[in-house]
Amino acid sequence: MTTPSPESEAIRLLLVEDDEPLRTMLADQLEARDYDVHSVADGRAAIGAVGATPFDVIILDRMLPFVDGVDVLRWLREQEVKTPVILLTALGRLPERVEGLEAGADDYVVKPFEIDELHARIRAVLRRRTAANADSATVTAGDITVSVARHRVTRAGKPVEMHKTEIKLLAELVREAGTVLTRPLLLERVWGYDFVPTTNIVDAHIRRLRQRLEATGLPDPIVTVRGVGYMFRS
């Protein structure tokens, strides 16, 4: 299943919550944020829904009738369902959080919570899943091929030694060859930051990346767009 970005097509969301007023309120508020919401009231219905329809993200209450939320989660992972799951619970103690995460939850939200927090958590797990999918791909532009998963970079068919973060940075540039990538965008994609740190972390890594690529004896393929960011020239 291809994970849509939160800004593109409607995200298909399964909401599993046995508290009817809360379920209705959450469904209404998530739909107002353009999610395509399917809601059910118990663990057995959740299992049936997942078996019938692909979802992009699942919001799963921990304590449910018929089948407990953690047992639903374990079943999903045993069936190799990789859909991101956010657990909702009134149990905020560390052992309960650990149990849920070890069962395969991608995140954990303790009741009561604000809808804006849940929305932010959904966006975060979708970004992480998109990044993981991107990391598994091999990308090529010009004479450079990058595989983040294999920790491998080649230029003109010859291997180039790089650190992990440099490989991830190069992969983003190569994947978007011909497009200017801003520093904030690179910070989010490579480092997972949704804020701009006080250090010049992007510029420092670009400098080292250029040194490694120029050491091959071939021209620097990275273009600096002053005041904006960087572009890979294929």
N, C-alpha and C positions, 0 to 999 in steps of 0.2 A: 504493500500500500504506500502510495506517495503522500507524504505529510504536507498539507498546504501551509503556507505561511499565514500568520494571524491577519495579515493585511490583504490577502487575496480572496479566494473563493470561501464560501461558508464552511466553517469547521463543524463536522458532524460530532456531536457530543452525547454520550450516554450518561444520564444523571440517575444514580441509584440512591434513593433516600426514602425511608419509611415514614417520616414525619410529613404528613400531607401538606399542612400549611407551609412548612419550610421548602418542601419540594416544589410546590406551586410558585412560591416567591422566587426561588432560585431559577426555575425554568423561565419565568417571565423576564427576570433581569438579564439572564444570559441571552435570551432571544433578542432583547433590546440592544444587545451588543453584537448582533448578527451571527450568533451561533445557531446551528441547526440542532435543536435539542430534542432528544427522545428520553423520556423519563419513565422509570419503573419503581416499584415500592418494596421489592424484596430480592434476596440473593438468587433465588431460583429463577425469577423473571429476568434478572441480569444475565445469568448464564444463557438463557434462551435468546435474549436480545443479541448478545455477542455472537452466538452461533448463526443468527439469521442475517445480520447486517454488519458491514465493516464500519468502525468508528475511528475518529482521529484522536480522541481523548476520552477517558472515562473518569467521572467524578463518583467515587464510591464511598458510601457511608460505612463505617466500621461495624456497627451493631445493627444487624438486619434480621428480619424473620426468615425462617426456613433454613437459609444458608448464611452463615456469618460473613461479613465483608472480607475478612482476612482469608477465609476459606475460598471465597469467590476468587480472590486475588491469586491464591496458590493454584487454583484450578486453571486460571488464565495462563499463568506462566508454565504450568505443566503441559498445557496444550500449545505452547510456543506462540501464544498471542502476545505480540510485542507492543501493542497499543499503550501509550503512556497512561498511568493511573495515578490519580491524586486521591488520597484517603481523607475523608471528613470524619472527625470524631470529637466527642466530648472528653475522651480519655487523653489528657495531655501529658501524662507521666512518661518518663524516659523509657521504661520497659515496653509500654504499648507502642511508642513511636518506633523503637528498634524492631519490635516484632513485625510491624507493618512494612518497614523498609526492607527487612530481611526476606519477607514474603514476596517482594518484588515491586513495591510501590515506588513511584518516581518522585513523589512529594507527599507532604502531610500537612493538613490544615486543621487546626484545633478550633472547635466551636466555643463561643460565638466568633464570627469573623465578618469582615466587610466584603461586599461583592467585588469591590475594586481589588482587594487582596487576592481573591480567588481568580479573578480575571488575569492579574499579573502572574500568578502561579501557572495558569494554563499556558500563557504566552511563553513563559520560561521553559516549561517541559517540552513544548513544541519546538522551540529554538534549539534545545539540546538534542532532540531527536533528529531534527534537520541537519544539525552539525555532524552527528554521528553517521548519518547516511552519506553525507558529503565526504567524510573522512574515509569511507570504505571504497570510494570511487578513485579511479586513476584518471588524471586529467593531463592534457597535452596542448601546448601552444608553441608554435615555432619549433625550435630544436630541443625544447625542454619537456620532460615527462615527470610527473610527480605522483607518488602513491603515499598518502599519509599512513594508511593502514600497514603498509610494508616498510615504512620508514626508508623510502628510496627515492632518490632524485637522479635523473640522467640528463646529460646535455650532449647533444650530437652522439648519442649512444653510449657515452662514457659516464660512469657513476660520479656523483659529486657528494662529498661528505657534508652533512649538515646536522644541526641539533633539531630536536623534535619541533620546537616552536618555530624555527626558521622554515621547516618543511611545511607546517600549517600555513604560515604567512605566504610562502611562495605558491602554495596550492590555491589560495584565495585569489592571488593576482593572476595566475595562469588560467583559472576557471573563468575569470571575468576579463580575459585579454581584450584590450581595446577600450575598456571602460575605466573611468577614473573612480577609484575607491577612496572614500574619505577616511581620515584617521579615526573618527568615532565608529565608522562601520567596521574597520579592521579591528579595533579594540573589542567590539562586540563579538565578531565572528571568531577571532583567533584567541582572545584572552577571556571572553565571556563577560566583559565589563559593559554595563549599561550607563557608565559615567566616564568622564574624561579625567584620568589621573593627573597629578601635578608633574609626573616625570614624562620625558620624551621617549617612552618605551617603544613606540612604533618606529620613530626615526632611527633609534639605536639599532633595532633589529634589521631595518632596511639597509643600513650602512653595512652591517655584517653580511647580510644576504648578497649585496653587491660585490663585496670582497670575494666571497666564495665563487660567485658566478664568473667574475672577471679573472679569477685564478685559472680558469680553463683556457685562457688565451682568446676568448671570444668576446664580442662587445657586450656592454651592459644593456640588458633588455628592459630595465625598469626606468620609467620616466617620472620625474618629479613635476607635479602640477602645483606651482607655488601657491600657498595659502589654502589648498584644497586637500591634496593627498597624493596618491601614486597610481600609475597605470603600467600594465605589462604590455610591451610592444612586441607583437609576434612577428 
